[in-house]
């Protein structure tokens, strides 16, 4: 009888709130360095899709945590 070995290397997906928090921290750190980033740059940095990164940005703008440059231009 052979004992079955379980695969413990499971990639656990982060909750959306955690992803938003990580994005805010990243934006703050880059702002402190005097840099600006795009959602595509952030997506490459943390290995998520551009679509996911853009969704996180839209969510934070909607919650008034961030201001979109596109929104700034229109106002």
Backbone torsions as a table, in degrees:
resi	resn	phi	psi	omega
1	UNK	NA	128.8	-177.9
2	UNK	-104.2	130.6	178.3
3	UNK	-77.2	129.4	-179.1
4	UNK	-78.0	131.1	179.3
5	UNK	-97.4	125.9	179.5
6	UNK	-82.6	147.9	176.6
7	UNK	-87.1	108.7	-177.8
8	UNK	-91.0	-1.4	-178.7
9	UNK	-90.8	60.9	-178.0
10	UNK	-94.2	130.0	178.1
11	UNK	-81.4	113.9	-178.0
12	UNK	-92.4	126.7	179.8
13	UNK	-74.8	137.0	178.5
14	UNK	-76.0	149.6	174.6
15	UNK	-69.2	153.0	-177.6
16	UNK	-57.6	-39.0	179.0
17	UNK	-60.6	-39.1	177.7
18	UNK	-66.5	-40.0	178.5
19	UNK	-63.8	-40.9	177.8
20	UNK	-64.0	-41.8	179.0
21	UNK	-63.6	-42.5	177.9
22	UNK	-61.5	-40.9	178.8
23	UNK	-63.5	-44.7	178.6
24	UNK	-59.8	-42.5	178.8
25	UNK	-63.3	-42.1	-179.7
26	UNK	-65.0	-44.6	178.7
27	UNK	-61.1	-42.6	179.3
28	UNK	-62.1	-46.3	180.0
29	UNK	-60.9	-43.0	-179.8
30	UNK	-69.6	-35.3	176.9
31	UNK	-62.7	-41.3	178.3
32	UNK	-62.4	-27.6	177.9
33	UNK	-84.9	-1.9	179.5
34	UNK	80.2	21.1	-178.7
35	UNK	-113.2	158.4	171.1
36	UNK	-120.4	150.4	-179.6
37	UNK	-128.7	163.8	173.3
38	UNK	-105.7	165.2	178.6
39	UNK	-64.2	-31.2	178.3
40	UNK	-67.1	-40.3	177.4
41	UNK	-63.3	-43.1	179.0
42	UNK	-63.4	-41.8	179.9
43	UNK	-59.0	-44.2	178.1
44	UNK	-64.4	-38.7	-177.6
45	UNK	-63.9	-41.8	-175.0
46	UNK	-105.6	6.7	174.3
47	UNK	63.2	49.7	170.8
48	UNK	-125.4	170.8	-179.5
49	UNK	-76.4	157.2	176.6
50	UNK	-61.5	-35.0	178.6
51	UNK	-63.0	-43.6	178.3
52	UNK	-64.2	-43.1	-179.7
53	UNK	-64.2	-43.2	178.8
54	UNK	-62.8	-37.6	177.5
55	UNK	-64.7	-39.8	177.1
56	UNK	-64.4	-42.0	179.1
57	UNK	-63.8	-46.1	178.9
58	UNK	-59.0	-41.0	179.7
59	UNK	-62.5	-43.5	-179.4
60	UNK	-70.2	-34.3	176.7
61	UNK	-67.1	-42.2	179.5
62	UNK	-62.3	-35.0	179.5
63	UNK	-85.8	4.3	179.8
64	UNK	64.6	28.2	173.6
65	UNK	-85.5	-29.3	-178.8
66	UNK	-132.8	161.5	175.7
67	UNK	-117.8	129.4	178.9
68	UNK	-78.0	137.9	176.2
69	UNK	-64.0	-33.5	177.4
70	UNK	-62.8	-41.6	177.9
71	UNK	-65.5	-40.4	178.6
72	UNK	-59.0	-42.7	-177.6
73	UNK	-65.3	-36.2	-177.4
74	UNK	-74.7	-26.0	-177.0
75	UNK	-86.8	NA	NA
